[in-house]
Amino acid sequence: MAVRRPTNALALAVLSLLSERPMHPYEMSSTLRQRHKEESIRLNYGSLYSVVESLHKKGLITARETVREGRRPERTVYEITPEGEVMMTDWLSELLSEPTAQFTDFEAALSLVATLPPDDVVPLLERRVAELAFQTRAYDAIRAAVPDGFPRLFVVESDYQQALRDAEQAFVTELLDELKDGTFGGVAVWRRMHELRDEGLSPEETQRRLVAEFPELAALMPEP
């Protein structure tokens, strides 16, 4: 029976590390932190240990030996199996080649933004733009400190994160401009919905009033 692929990116990181050389879990954690991979992959020692145990049960890694350093507890050194090598290669290749939905927290918030009044959303988005600008300045400072000739291979994920920040900042800035000048599509409905709620109308009556005042909503919000 085929081994079910893990879904945790940390599992892929473990397989990738063990494709370099055998390691024990503490060494894996230290190596990932030393390489600043925790900025791209959610990492804590407890979850790492669970991932290692799961990979071991699936036969994707195997215990090579148990070592003891000084008075420290014994540590199991793991190595990747041939099945693990195949899984890692196929998994990484798929992630690199096939875009998938990420379901980010910000995207979820945008899908539910109408829950808050538009006038409340504006300062929140302004705060987000300011934070993105701060993160960009931090990135620029770090990038400027990188020595000439330093291989981009070791910072390419940071460059990707910055590209996402640039795109997000441009998107949110444009969204703010539309909200402030009233050209954002649907803002009149959005604002009116909260006005009716503030008047104390029930959700059902609010919906009926909105459909009456904005007939184009009838197909989206049929009257109860």
Backbone torsions as a table, in degrees:
resi	resn	phi	psi	omega
1	MET	NA	135.7	-178.4
2	ALA	-64.9	142.9	178.3
3	VAL	-77.3	131.3	180.0
4	ARG	-73.0	130.5	-177.6
5	ARG	-69.6	136.6	174.1
6	PRO	-63.8	161.4	178.1
7	THR	-110.2	-11.3	-177.4
8	ASN	-83.3	124.4	179.6
9	ALA	-60.9	-24.0	178.2
10	LEU	-64.1	-32.5	177.2
11	ALA	-63.9	-39.9	177.4
12	LEU	-65.3	-37.9	177.9
13	ALA	-63.6	-40.7	178.6
14	VAL	-63.0	-46.1	178.7
15	LEU	-61.2	-40.5	179.9
16	SER	-63.8	-43.2	178.3
17	LEU	-62.2	-44.5	-177.0
18	LEU	-72.7	-16.1	173.8
19	SER	-73.3	-18.7	176.3
20	GLU	-80.7	-48.7	-179.5
21	ARG	-171.8	160.1	176.9
22	PRO	-63.1	145.1	179.5
23	MET	-149.1	158.8	168.8
24	HIS	-97.6	161.6	-173.1
25	PRO	-54.3	-40.2	-179.3
26	TYR	-63.5	-39.3	178.6
27	GLU	-66.5	-36.9	176.3
28	MET	-60.5	-47.4	-179.4
29	SER	-61.1	-46.1	-179.2
30	SER	-62.2	-40.9	-179.0
31	THR	-66.0	-42.9	179.2
32	LEU	-63.0	-40.3	179.4
33	ARG	-70.5	-39.6	178.9
34	GLN	-60.7	-34.5	179.4
35	ARG	-90.1	4.4	178.4
36	HIS	61.3	30.5	179.9
37	LYS	-74.6	-14.7	178.2
38	GLU	-67.6	-12.0	176.0
39	GLU	-77.2	-16.9	-179.1
40	SER	-118.3	-22.0	-176.5
41	ILE	-128.1	125.5	-179.7
42	ARG	-63.2	125.3	-170.4
43	LEU	-139.2	128.7	162.6
44	ASN	-150.6	157.3	-170.0
45	TYR	-64.2	-37.4	-179.5
46	GLY	-61.9	-46.0	179.3
47	SER	-68.3	-33.8	177.8
48	LEU	-62.6	-44.2	-179.7
49	TYR	-62.1	-40.0	179.0
50	SER	-65.4	-39.9	178.7
51	VAL	-63.8	-44.1	179.2
52	VAL	-60.6	-43.6	179.7
53	GLU	-62.6	-41.8	179.6
54	SER	-65.2	-43.9	178.9
55	LEU	-62.9	-35.9	179.2
56	HIS	-66.2	-43.4	179.7
57	LYS	-64.2	-33.4	-179.3
58	LYS	-79.3	-7.7	-179.5
59	GLY	79.7	15.9	-179.6
60	LEU	-86.4	-22.4	170.9
61	ILE	-135.2	161.7	179.7
62	THR	-139.2	152.1	178.2
63	ALA	-74.8	125.7	-178.9
64	ARG	-93.2	-45.1	-178.8
65	GLU	-164.6	166.2	174.2
66	THR	-114.4	129.8	-176.6
67	VAL	-123.6	156.6	175.0
68	ARG	-131.7	130.6	178.4
69	GLU	-114.4	108.9	-179.2
70	GLY	60.5	-129.9	-179.2
71	ARG	-92.4	4.9	179.8
72	ARG	-71.1	154.7	177.7
73	PRO	-62.3	160.1	177.2
74	GLU	-63.5	145.1	-179.9
75	ARG	-128.6	136.3	179.7
76	THR	-88.8	126.5	177.1
77	VAL	-93.4	128.9	-178.0
78	TYR	-109.8	154.4	172.9
79	GLU	-134.7	155.7	-178.3
80	ILE	-78.5	145.0	177.8
81	THR	-94.5	166.8	175.6
82	PRO	-56.7	-38.5	177.6
83	GLU	-64.1	-37.6	177.8
84	GLY	-65.3	-38.0	177.9
85	GLU	-61.8	-44.7	-179.9
86	VAL	-64.7	-45.8	179.6
87	MET	-59.3	-46.6	-178.5
88	MET	-61.1	-46.2	-178.1
89	THR	-63.7	-46.5	-179.6
90	ASP	-64.6	-42.7	-177.0
91	TRP	-65.9	-49.6	-179.3
92	LEU	-63.8	-40.2	178.8
93	SER	-61.8	-41.2	179.8
94	GLU	-66.0	-43.4	-179.2
95	LEU	-64.1	-35.9	-179.4
96	LEU	-74.0	-31.0	-171.2
97	SER	-100.1	-22.5	-172.1
98	GLU	-119.8	110.5	176.8
99	PRO	-62.7	138.7	177.6
100	THR	-132.8	154.9	177.3
101	ALA	-64.5	134.4	-177.0
102	GLN	-100.4	-21.6	179.0
103	PHE	52.7	59.3	-179.6
104	THR	-73.7	159.0	178.8
105	ASP	-62.9	-38.0	-178.6
106	PHE	-67.3	-40.5	177.3
107	GLU	-61.6	-41.2	177.9
108	ALA	-62.4	-41.8	-180.0
109	ALA	-63.8	-40.9	178.5
110	LEU	-62.8	-37.5	-178.9
111	SER	-67.6	-19.1	-177.9
112	LEU	-115.1	12.4	-170.8
113	VAL	-61.4	-28.8	-177.6
114	ALA	-63.9	-13.3	178.2
115	THR	-63.9	-29.4	178.0
116	LEU	-100.6	150.5	176.7
117	PRO	-64.6	145.5	-178.9
118	PRO	-57.9	-35.4	179.9
119	ASP	-68.0	-24.1	175.8
120	ASP	-80.5	-28.9	-176.7
121	VAL	-72.7	-35.1	-176.3
122	VAL	-55.2	-53.9	-179.5
123	PRO	-64.7	-28.8	177.6
124	LEU	-66.6	-42.5	178.7
125	LEU	-70.3	-34.3	175.9
126	GLU	-62.1	-38.8	176.9
127	ARG	-64.8	-37.1	179.6
128	ARG	-66.0	-43.7	179.0
129	VAL	-60.4	-41.6	179.2
130	ALA	-63.0	-40.4	179.4
131	GLU	-67.9	-39.7	177.0
132	LEU	-62.7	-39.5	178.2
133	ALA	-64.5	-39.8	177.9
134	PHE	-63.1	-44.2	179.0
135	GLN	-64.2	-34.9	178.0
136	THR	-66.3	-41.6	178.0
137	ARG	-62.7	-39.3	178.0
138	ALA	-64.5	-42.4	177.9
139	TYR	-62.3	-45.3	-179.1
140	ASP	-60.0	-39.3	-179.9
141	ALA	-66.0	-42.4	179.5
142	ILE	-66.8	-42.7	-179.2
143	ARG	-64.0	-37.1	-179.6
144	ALA	-66.7	-26.3	-178.9
145	ALA	-84.2	-8.9	179.7
146	VAL	-71.0	128.0	-177.6
147	PRO	-62.0	149.8	175.4
148	ASP	-58.6	136.9	178.7
149	GLY	86.3	-2.1	178.6
150	PHE	-66.0	127.9	-174.8
151	PRO	-59.9	129.1	178.7
152	ARG	-64.7	-20.6	178.5
153	LEU	-50.3	-34.5	-173.8
154	PHE	-90.7	-0.5	177.6
155	VAL	-132.4	9.5	-173.1
156	VAL	-62.3	-32.4	179.1
157	GLU	-68.8	-31.9	176.1
158	SER	-68.2	-37.8	176.6
159	ASP	-64.0	-38.4	177.9
160	TYR	-64.9	-43.6	178.7
161	GLN	-59.5	-39.5	179.6
162	GLN	-68.5	-37.8	177.0
163	ALA	-60.8	-39.5	177.1
164	LEU	-66.1	-40.8	177.6
165	ARG	-61.7	-43.4	179.3
166	ASP	-59.7	-45.9	-179.4
167	ALA	-65.1	-41.8	-178.9
168	GLU	-67.1	-41.6	-179.6
169	GLN	-63.1	-41.0	178.3
170	ALA	-64.3	-41.8	-179.5
171	PHE	-64.3	-48.2	-176.4
172	VAL	-68.1	-37.0	178.0
173	THR	-62.0	-43.6	177.3
174	GLU	-64.8	-40.6	178.1
175	LEU	-61.3	-42.8	178.3
176	LEU	-61.5	-44.2	-179.8
177	ASP	-59.2	-42.4	-179.0
178	GLU	-68.2	-37.8	178.7
179	LEU	-67.6	-38.3	-177.1
180	LYS	-73.2	-36.4	-179.0
181	ASP	-94.9	2.2	174.3
182	GLY	79.9	11.9	-178.6
183	THR	-92.4	-1.7	179.7
184	PHE	-68.0	123.9	-177.1
185	GLY	-60.4	124.1	178.7
186	GLY	93.2	-0.6	-176.0
187	VAL	-65.9	-30.8	179.2
188	ALA	-65.1	-43.5	177.1
189	VAL	-63.5	-45.4	-179.5
190	TRP	-57.3	-48.2	-178.0
191	ARG	-66.7	-41.6	-178.1
192	ARG	-65.6	-36.6	179.0
193	MET	-57.9	-43.2	-178.8
194	HIS	-75.1	-29.7	174.2
195	GLU	-63.0	-44.3	180.0
196	LEU	-65.5	-39.1	177.6
197	ARG	-63.7	-40.5	179.7
198	ASP	-65.6	-24.5	176.4
199	GLU	-75.9	-7.4	178.0
200	GLY	92.5	10.7	179.4
201	LEU	-69.4	148.0	177.1
202	SER	-69.6	160.6	177.3
203	PRO	-56.5	-38.4	-179.6
204	GLU	-66.3	-43.9	-179.9
205	GLU	-69.3	-36.8	176.0
206	THR	-58.7	-44.5	-179.4
207	GLN	-64.5	-42.3	-179.8
208	ARG	-63.0	-43.4	179.7
209	ARG	-64.3	-40.4	-179.8
210	LEU	-63.7	-43.4	179.8
211	VAL	-66.1	-36.2	178.9
212	ALA	-67.6	-39.0	-177.3
213	GLU	-83.7	-26.1	-179.5
214	PHE	-128.9	80.5	-175.4
215	PRO	-54.7	-26.7	-179.6
216	GLU	-63.8	-13.8	178.5
217	LEU	-81.7	-10.0	-172.9
218	ALA	-56.0	-37.9	-177.7
219	ALA	-74.0	-25.5	-178.1
220	LEU	-94.1	-30.8	-176.3
221	MET	-130.6	71.5	179.8
222	PRO	-59.6	141.3	-178.8
223	GLU	-61.8	139.4	179.4
224	PRO	-68.3	NA	NA
